[in-house]
């Protein structure tokens, strides 16, 4: 009976660690994407996603019972919490890379603490793939928004050019009409009777 209860606790711990592993892989992937971003908007967007993933790690880490993970998680969250208030791209990257490195340490620590069963490993991988697909969806939505913004800007420029062209055409037509009226007025004989 004791060995069965111990086995159940071990299996539950393994399952909880699989959740932590899925969340930390997502946090690592978001931190890596943030670090590789080519502008501060995307860097901050993905650093926030990494922060949210570390929150999920924090929520599920207690039942995993693996040393140092909690400390690393809080450290990473502390670094990422500084990113929104930083204006410099390089300073933001500094904090993101620190969080990314801590995510790697957590992954290494989890590997030491657990040996996932084949089914749990597959489940963890599926959860990671699901999160990765969600991230790709969000990236596509961001790109779509950027394209829509560029198209709107282009449309506004086209409208401004059409207005400018219309004004030039109207001014040209008015100038022709004025010249025509002036010419007609000068060439018409005047019959003045007194």
matplotlib code that plots the C-alpha trace (Angstrom):
import matplotlib.pyplot as plt

x = [0.0, 2.8, 4.6, 1.5, 0.9, 4.5, 4.2, 1.1, 2.8, 5.8, 3.6, 1.7, 5.0, 6.2, 3.0, 3.3, 6.9, 5.8, 3.5, 6.4, 8.5, 5.9, 5.6, 9.3, 9.9, 7.3, 8.9, 12.3, 11.0, 9.3, 12.4, 14.5, 12.1, 12.2, 16.0, 16.0, 13.5, 14.6, 12.6, 11.6, 7.9, 8.3, 11.0, 8.6, 5.6, 7.5, 9.2, 5.7, 4.7, 7.8, 6.8, 3.3, 4.8, 7.1, 3.9, 2.5, 5.8, 5.5, 1.9, 2.8, 6.3, 5.4, 3.9, 7.0, 9.4, 12.6, 15.3, 16.2, 13.3, 11.3, 14.3, 15.2, 11.6, 11.4, 14.7, 13.6, 10.3, 12.2, 14.4, 11.4, 9.4, 12.0, 11.6, 8.3, 9.9, 13.1, 13.4, 16.7, 16.6, 19.9, 18.9, 15.7, 17.8, 20.0, 17.1, 15.6, 18.8, 19.1, 15.6, 16.3, 19.4, 17.4, 14.8, 17.7, 18.9, 15.3, 15.1, 18.5, 17.3, 14.1, 16.1, 18.1, 15.0, 12.8, 12.9, 9.6, 7.9, 7.5, 3.8, 4.5, 7.2, 4.9, 2.2, 4.8, 5.9, 2.3, 1.6, 4.8, 3.8, 0.3, 1.8, 4.3, 1.4, -0.4, 2.7, 3.0, -0.7, 0.0, 3.1, 0.9, -1.7, 1.1, 2.3, -1.3, -1.7, 1.6, 0.5, -2.9, -1.3, 1.1, -1.9, -3.8, -0.9, -0.5, -4.2, -3.9, -1.0, -2.9, -5.9, -3.6, -2.0, -5.4, -6.5, -3.3, -3.7, -7.4, -6.4, -3.7, -6.2, -8.8, -6.4, -5.2, -8.8, -9.6, -6.5, -7.5, -11.0, -9.7, -7.4, -10.2, -12.5, -9.8, -8.9, -12.6, -13.1, -10.1, -11.0, -14.7, -15.7, -17.2, -20.3, -20.8, -23.6, -23.8]
y = [0.0, 2.4, 1.8, 2.4, 5.7, 6.7, 5.7, 7.9, 10.9, 10.4, 10.2, 13.3, 15.1, 14.0, 15.3, 18.6, 18.9, 18.2, 21.3, 23.3, 22.1, 23.0, 26.5, 27.1, 26.0, 28.6, 31.2, 30.4, 30.6, 34.0, 35.4, 34.1, 35.7, 38.9, 38.9, 38.3, 41.1, 43.8, 46.6, 47.6, 47.1, 43.4, 43.0, 44.4, 42.3, 39.0, 39.9, 40.4, 37.0, 35.5, 37.2, 35.7, 32.3, 32.6, 33.4, 30.0, 28.4, 30.1, 28.8, 25.2, 24.9, 24.3, 20.8, 19.9, 19.9, 20.7, 22.8, 26.4, 26.6, 29.0, 31.3, 31.3, 32.0, 35.0, 36.3, 36.0, 37.7, 40.5, 41.1, 41.0, 43.3, 46.0, 45.8, 47.9, 50.8, 50.9, 53.0, 51.7, 48.7, 47.5, 47.7, 45.8, 43.1, 42.9, 42.1, 39.7, 37.7, 37.4, 35.9, 33.7, 32.3, 31.7, 29.8, 27.6, 27.0, 26.0, 23.6, 22.1, 21.8, 20.1, 17.6, 16.8, 16.5, 14.4, 11.7, 12.0, 8.9, 8.6, 9.6, 12.6, 13.7, 13.5, 15.4, 18.1, 18.3, 18.6, 21.4, 23.2, 22.8, 24.1, 27.2, 27.6, 27.6, 30.1, 32.3, 32.0, 33.0, 36.1, 36.9, 36.6, 38.9, 41.4, 41.2, 41.6, 44.7, 46.1, 45.4, 47.0, 50.1, 50.4, 50.0, 52.6, 55.0, 54.3, 54.9, 58.2, 59.3, 58.3, 60.4, 63.3, 63.0, 62.8, 65.9, 67.7, 66.6, 67.7, 71.2, 71.6, 70.6, 72.9, 75.8, 75.1, 75.0, 78.3, 79.9, 78.8, 80.1, 83.5, 83.8, 82.8, 85.4, 88.1, 87.3, 87.3, 90.6, 92.1, 90.9, 91.7, 95.0, 97.5, 99.4, 102.2, 104.5, 107.7]
z = [0.0, 0.9, -2.4, -4.4, -2.6, -3.2, -6.8, -7.2, -5.6, -7.9, -11.0, -9.9, -9.3, -12.8, -14.3, -12.5, -13.7, -17.2, -16.9, -15.6, -18.5, -21.1, -19.6, -19.3, -22.9, -23.9, -21.7, -23.2, -26.7, -26.1, -24.4, -27.3, -29.8, -27.8, -27.9, -31.6, -32.3, -34.7, -33.0, -29.5, -30.0, -30.8, -28.1, -25.5, -26.9, -26.6, -23.3, -21.9, -23.3, -21.6, -18.4, -18.6, -19.3, -16.2, -14.2, -15.3, -14.3, -10.9, -10.5, -11.2, -9.8, -6.1, -6.9, -9.0, -6.0, -7.9, -6.3, -7.5, -10.0, -7.9, -7.3, -11.0, -11.9, -9.6, -10.9, -14.5, -13.7, -12.0, -15.1, -17.4, -15.3, -16.0, -19.8, -20.1, -18.3, -20.4, -23.5, -24.8, -27.1, -25.9, -22.2, -22.9, -24.7, -21.6, -19.3, -21.9, -22.3, -18.5, -18.4, -21.4, -19.6, -16.4, -18.5, -19.8, -16.2, -15.2, -18.1, -17.1, -13.5, -14.5, -16.5, -13.4, -11.2, -13.4, -15.9, -17.8, -19.0, -22.7, -22.5, -20.2, -22.5, -25.5, -23.5, -22.6, -26.3, -27.4, -25.0, -26.2, -29.8, -29.0, -27.3, -30.2, -32.7, -30.6, -30.7, -34.4, -34.7, -32.7, -34.8, -37.9, -36.4, -35.6, -39.2, -40.5, -38.4, -39.7, -43.3, -42.7, -41.2, -44.2, -46.6, -44.8, -44.9, -48.6, -49.2, -47.4, -49.5, -52.7, -51.6, -50.8, -54.3, -56.0, -54.1, -55.1, -58.7, -58.7, -57.3, -60.0, -62.8, -61.4, -61.2, -64.7, -66.0, -64.2, -65.6, -69.2, -68.6, -67.3, -70.3, -72.7, -71.2, -71.3, -74.9, -75.9, -74.1, -75.9, -79.4, -79.4, -81.0, -78.7, -79.9, -77.7, -78.3, -76.5]

ax = plt.figure().add_subplot(projection="3d")
ax.plot(x, y, z, "-o")
ax.set_aspect("equal")
plt.show()
